[in-house]
Amino acid sequence: MPHSIVNPPELHDPTSFGYSHSATVPTGAALVLVAGQYGSGPNGEVVSIVFVDQVWQAFHNVEVALAAHGLDLSHIVQLRSYVVQHDFDKLGTVVHAVQGLWGTVPPTHTVIGVASLATPDIMFEVEAVAVRP
């Protein structure tokens, strides 16, 4: 792996919440930045008004963007998610998706509650930083 995920024992174990505390990137590695992806299909339209569907589609779109660089989700070191009208149910959905995609070693991840996103039908957006070895 081109990077390492570190969860210091002096801090709580964050993995059950779908994130890790820190990551290191080796010198000389290239960063690949993925702009905010939302639950859109190839035509740019939101695929569903259901929050969970938008979350999974957005993460799929991140996978597609990374594949264009020869990378996959294992190369991600940082996520930043934006949730419209954030609540604990929506947080649970995001955590479940992250755990399903990364298992017990998730990337660093910040979830931010927002009033709105680019259009009224977008409820979730995620951006990523990946490392090319």
Salt bridges, closest charged atoms under 4 A:
ASP72 OD1 - HIS75 ND1 3.25
GLU127 OE2 - ARG80 NH1 2.73
